[in-house]
C-alpha cells in the first residue's frame, strides 16, 4: 500500500512552482501517493497586507532568492504580472476584493486532484504562469497546458463550484495548521512537515528511511 505524501501548495507561490519537478520525481522514485492540497495565498485568505511598502527588503529578498533558486534548478522564472494570479496593487500591496484568477485556479486544482491529476495539473499550470507566458489566462494557453496531462479544461470548469471545492480548500488550510506549519510548499508524511522547496533532499532521506518502495532513486 502506498504511503501518502500531502503537499500544501499555492498557485501564487514561486517556491511552490519550483518544487513541482522534484515532487514528480519523488512520485517516480518512491511508492508514494502525492496528494495536492491546494490552499489560498495568505493575502487572499486573511485580506491582510503581508509586506510593508516602507520596507521592501523582504520583497526584494524573495524575488532575488527565488530567481537564484530557479537558476540553480535550471527552471525559468518570471514573476507573473500579466496577469498576476492575485489582483493586488504592486505599490501598496492592497489586495482587491474581486479575485477572478486565484479562486478559479484553486478550485481547478482541487478538481484535478479529485480526478487523480492534481500534481500534474499544478506542474503544467504553474509552469505556464511562472515560466514567462504573458496573458496565460487568455486564448487556448491554459486549455492546451491542461490537455497535455490528459484533462479537459472545459470539463474541469463545469465541475467546480463554490461549495465543496472551497470547503476542501479551507480543510486543506486547517490540515496544514494541524500539521504544525503555515507556509507553502509544505510536504507532510506520517504527520511530519517539511517546509520549503529546499527541503526535498531531507524529505527523500526520510522516505528512504521508511523504506517506502524506493526504485531508481540514488
C-alpha positions as CSV (number, residue, x, y, z in Angstrom):
1,X,0.0,0.0,0.0
2,X,1.4,3.4,-1.0
3,X,2.3,6.0,1.6
4,X,0.5,9.3,1.3
5,X,2.5,12.5,0.9
6,X,0.4,15.6,1.4
7,X,1.6,18.7,-0.4
8,X,0.3,22.0,0.7
9,X,0.7,24.2,-2.3
10,X,-0.3,27.7,-3.7
11,X,-0.7,29.0,-7.3
12,X,0.8,32.3,-6.3
13,X,4.0,30.9,-4.6
14,X,7.1,30.8,-6.8
15,X,8.6,28.2,-4.4
16,X,5.5,26.0,-4.9
17,X,6.2,26.2,-8.6
18,X,9.8,25.4,-8.1
19,X,9.1,22.3,-6.1
20,X,6.8,20.5,-8.6
21,X,9.5,18.9,-10.7
22,X,11.1,17.4,-7.6
23,X,7.7,16.1,-6.4
24,X,7.1,14.5,-9.8
25,X,10.5,12.8,-9.4
26,X,9.6,11.6,-5.9
27,X,6.5,10.1,-7.2
28,X,8.6,8.1,-9.7
29,X,11.3,7.1,-7.2
30,X,9.1,6.2,-4.2
31,X,5.9,4.3,-3.6
32,X,4.0,7.4,-2.5
33,X,0.7,8.8,-3.4
34,X,1.4,12.5,-3.8
35,X,-1.7,14.4,-2.9
36,X,-2.0,18.0,-3.9
37,X,-3.6,20.1,-1.1
38,X,-4.3,23.5,-2.6
39,X,-4.5,26.4,-0.2
40,X,-5.3,30.1,-0.9
41,X,-2.5,32.5,-0.7
42,X,-2.4,34.2,2.7
43,X,-3.0,37.6,1.2
44,X,-6.4,36.5,-0.1
45,X,-7.2,34.2,2.8
46,X,-6.7,36.8,5.5
47,X,-7.1,40.0,3.5
48,X,-4.0,41.4,5.2
49,X,-1.1,43.1,3.6
50,X,1.9,40.8,4.0
51,X,4.5,43.4,3.2
52,X,5.1,46.9,4.4
53,X,5.6,49.3,1.4
54,X,8.1,51.3,3.5
55,X,10.3,48.3,3.9
56,X,10.9,46.5,0.6
57,X,13.7,44.2,1.9
58,X,11.5,41.1,2.3
59,X,10.1,41.5,-1.2
60,X,13.4,42.1,-2.7
61,X,14.9,39.1,-1.0
62,X,12.1,36.7,-2.0
63,X,12.4,37.9,-5.6
64,X,16.2,37.5,-5.6
65,X,16.2,34.2,-3.8
66,X,13.5,32.5,-5.9
67,X,15.2,33.6,-9.1
68,X,18.5,32.3,-7.8
69,X,16.9,29.0,-6.9
70,X,15.3,28.8,-10.3
71,X,18.6,29.4,-11.9
72,X,20.2,26.7,-9.7
73,X,17.4,24.2,-10.7
74,X,17.5,25.2,-14.4
75,X,13.9,26.4,-14.4
76,X,12.5,29.6,-16.0
77,X,11.1,32.0,-13.5
78,X,9.3,35.3,-14.4
79,X,7.0,36.8,-11.8
80,X,3.6,36.9,-13.4
81,X,2.2,40.4,-13.7
82,X,0.2,40.0,-16.9
83,X,-1.9,38.8,-15.1
84,X,-0.8,38.2,-11.5
85,X,-2.9,35.3,-10.1
86,X,-3.8,37.8,-7.3
87,X,-5.2,41.2,-8.1
88,X,-3.1,43.4,-5.9
89,X,-1.7,46.9,-6.0
90,X,2.1,46.4,-6.7
91,X,3.0,49.6,-4.7
92,X,0.7,49.5,-1.7
93,X,0.2,45.6,-1.7
94,X,-3.5,46.2,-1.2
95,X,-5.5,43.2,-2.2
96,X,-8.6,43.7,-4.3
97,X,-11.9,42.2,-3.2
98,X,-12.6,40.8,-6.7
99,X,-10.2,37.9,-7.4
100,X,-11.1,36.4,-10.8
101,X,-8.0,34.3,-11.2
102,X,-6.9,32.7,-7.9
103,X,-10.2,31.3,-6.9
104,X,-10.7,29.6,-10.3
105,X,-7.1,28.3,-10.2
106,X,-7.5,26.9,-6.7
107,X,-10.9,25.2,-7.5
108,X,-9.5,23.8,-10.7
109,X,-6.6,22.4,-8.7
110,X,-8.9,20.7,-6.3
111,X,-10.9,19.2,-9.1
112,X,-7.8,18.0,-10.9
113,X,-6.8,16.2,-7.7
114,X,-10.2,14.6,-7.4
115,X,-9.6,13.3,-10.9
116,X,-6.2,11.9,-10.0
117,X,-4.1,14.5,-11.7
118,X,-3.5,17.2,-9.0
119,X,0.2,17.3,-9.1
120,X,0.4,17.1,-12.8
121,X,-2.1,20.0,-13.1
122,X,0.0,22.0,-10.6
123,X,3.1,21.3,-12.6
124,X,1.9,22.4,-16.0
125,X,-0.2,25.3,-14.9
126,X,2.4,26.8,-12.6
127,X,5.0,26.4,-15.4
128,X,2.6,28.4,-17.6
129,X,2.1,31.1,-15.0
130,X,5.7,31.4,-13.8
131,X,7.5,30.4,-17.0
132,X,7.1,33.8,-18.6
133,X,3.9,33.3,-20.6
134,X,2.0,36.6,-20.8
135,X,-1.7,36.5,-20.9
136,X,-1.6,32.9,-19.7
137,X,-5.3,33.2,-18.9
138,X,-6.3,34.0,-22.5
139,X,-6.8,32.1,-25.7
140,X,-6.1,28.3,-25.6
141,X,-2.9,28.5,-23.5
142,X,-4.4,27.2,-20.3
143,X,-6.6,24.7,-22.2
144,X,-3.6,23.3,-24.0
145,X,-1.5,23.0,-20.9
146,X,-4.3,21.1,-19.1
147,X,-4.8,18.9,-22.2
148,X,-1.1,17.9,-22.1
149,X,-1.8,15.9,-19.0
150,X,-5.0,14.3,-20.3
151,X,-7.5,16.6,-18.8
152,X,-10.2,18.8,-20.4
153,X,-10.3,22.4,-19.1
154,X,-14.0,22.7,-20.0
155,X,-14.9,19.6,-18.1
156,X,-12.9,20.9,-15.1
157,X,-14.6,24.3,-15.2
158,X,-18.0,22.7,-15.4
159,X,-17.2,20.5,-12.4
160,X,-16.1,23.2,-10.0
161,X,-18.5,25.0,-7.7
162,X,-18.4,27.5,-4.8
163,X,-19.3,25.0,-2.1
164,X,-17.5,21.7,-1.9
165,X,-14.4,22.9,-3.7
166,X,-14.0,26.0,-1.4
167,X,-14.7,23.8,1.6
168,X,-11.9,21.4,0.6
169,X,-9.5,24.4,0.2
170,X,-10.4,25.5,3.7
171,X,-10.0,22.0,5.0
172,X,-6.5,21.9,3.4
173,X,-5.6,25.0,5.3
174,X,-6.9,23.5,8.6
175,X,-4.9,20.4,7.9
176,X,-1.8,22.5,7.2
177,X,-2.3,24.3,10.5
178,X,-2.7,21.0,12.3
179,X,0.5,19.6,10.8
180,X,2.3,22.4,12.5
181,X,3.1,24.8,9.7
182,X,1.7,27.8,7.9
183,X,3.7,28.3,4.7
184,X,3.9,26.7,1.3
185,X,5.1,24.5,-0.1
186,X,4.9,22.2,2.9
187,X,5.1,18.4,2.4
188,X,3.8,16.2,5.2
189,X,4.3,12.5,5.6
190,X,3.3,10.5,8.7
191,X,2.5,13.8,10.4
192,X,6.0,15.2,9.8
193,X,6.1,18.5,7.9
194,X,8.9,19.5,5.6
195,X,8.6,23.2,4.7
196,X,10.2,24.7,1.6
197,X,11.5,23.7,-1.8
198,X,15.0,23.3,-0.4
199,X,13.8,20.5,2.0
200,X,13.4,18.0,-0.8
201,X,16.7,16.2,-0.1
202,X,15.7,15.9,3.6
203,X,12.3,14.6,2.6
204,X,13.8,12.0,0.2
205,X,16.1,10.9,3.0
206,X,13.2,10.4,5.4
207,X,11.2,8.4,2.7
208,X,14.3,6.2,2.2
209,X,14.5,5.7,6.0
210,X,10.9,4.5,5.9
211,X,11.8,2.0,3.1
212,X,8.9,3.2,1.0
213,X,9.3,1.3,-2.2
214,X,12.4,3.1,-3.4
215,X,13.0,2.2,-7.0
216,X,15.5,4.2,-9.1
217,X,16.4,6.8,-6.5
218,X,20.0,7.5,-5.8
